[in-house]
Amino acid sequence: MIVTTGNDVPGYRIAEFLSVVRGVIVRSPSIGQGIMGGLKQIVGGNIESYARVCDQARQDAYDRMVQHAQALGADAIIGMRYDATEFAQATTEVLAYGTAVKLVQS
């Protein structure tokens, strides 16, 4: 699956726009990650345990978006973006979205 933040795919022409596709995941840190993150907040600096939670959430949302596009028979996703919103305290919704398209070689 070709995924791009651009609105076209070099070497291809968009034959059909299928649908907006998305992947949503809601994540919060584990108890251990929360404790380590809380201690790191006191000292300052990068909170690696939180960064891992965020990175995994983005990957899971991306994977779900690709699965949605595959279910539609898409060749690519264009205009891909991420969005994140705090859903509840220490809980974040991560959304990956884009437009699923069918391609033909130029």
C-alpha positions, -999 to +999 in steps of 0.1 A: +000+000+000+014+034-010+008+060+017+017+096+011+011+130+027+010+144-008-020+147-031-006+126-059+017+096-065+046+102-089+044+079-119+007+072-114-026+088-122-055+087-098-082+068-116-108+068-088-113+084-054-128+057-031-134+072+003-118+089+033-102+061+054-092+063+090-077+044+119-085+053+154-068+041+186-073+052+222-043+047+245-032+055+280+001+046+296+004+015+317+008+018+355+045+013+352+049+038+324+028+063+344+050+060+374+082+063+355+067+093+335+056+110+367+091+107+382+106+120+350+083+150+351+098+160+384+133+159+370+125+172+336+135+162+301+122+137+275+097+112+290+107+081+270+080+059+284+053+083+272+070+087+238+068+049+233+031+049+241+025+078+216+046+061+189+028+028+193-006+045+192+004+063+160+016+030+145-016+012+155-038+040+141-018+039+108-022+001+106-059+004+111-062+031+084-043+009+059-066-021+067-096+002+060-081+012+026-073-025+018-109-035+026-121-009+000-096-023-026-074+009-027-040+010-043-029+040-022-038+066+005-031+102-003-032+133+019-024+111+050-024+130+083-024+123+120-045+140+147-045+135+185-069+146+211-069+140+249-100+118+254-098+117+292-071+124+317-040+104+306-060+089+277-053+100+241-072+093+209-049+091+179-065+093+144-047+085+111-067+095+081-064+101+043-081+095+010-081+060-005-076+059-042-073+036-072-042+042-094-032+036-130+004+038-143+011+071-161 
